[in-house]
Amino acid sequence: MNQRLCCLIVLFLSVVPLLAAGDRQGALVGGWKPIEDPKEKHVMEIGQFAVTEYNKRSKSALKFESVEKGETQVVSGTNYRLILVVKDGPSTKKFEAVVWEKPREHFKSLT
């Protein structure tokens, strides 16, 4: 009887945290979460950085217009996956960019 009670307690303690986790709203740890306001100043700065860095690497002359939408992912820092609107000469185009940022280290990288 005592062994049976111990098994039930262990089972209970194993299942309750799983059930509680299922009720949570929002992104999973390490998962992508939508950016609520793509026009927020910092998000726009990340978008501008992505275009500037791309231009340096590819010797292009794209001009940053806006961030249409995006997502963030918490890693060792933050990944930003953005859909950018850019001018390429007279035409407007959309590109996807992923930027990894570590604000405490003043680090950004177009990945």
C-alpha positions, 0 to 999 in steps of 0.5 A: 500500500505504501509503495502504491501511494508513493507511485501515485505521488510521483505520477501526480508530481510528473503530470501536474507541471505538464498540464499547467504548461499546456494552459500558458498563452504565448510563445514557447521558450526558443520559439518565434513570437510575432512583433506587435508593432513593426513601426516601433523605433528599435525594430525599425533600427534593426531593419535599417541595420539589416539593409545597411549590412546587406549593402556593404556585403553585396555592394548594393544600394538598397534603401530601407523603407519600412518593416512590414512584419516580423518575429523575435526569438529569444536566444543568447540575445534576440533574433529578429526575423523581419520582412523589409520593404526596400527601394531598389532603384525605382522599384519597391521590393520585399526581403526577409532578413534575420538579425541577431542582436546582443544589446548588452554587448552592442553586437548585431549580425545579419545572419 
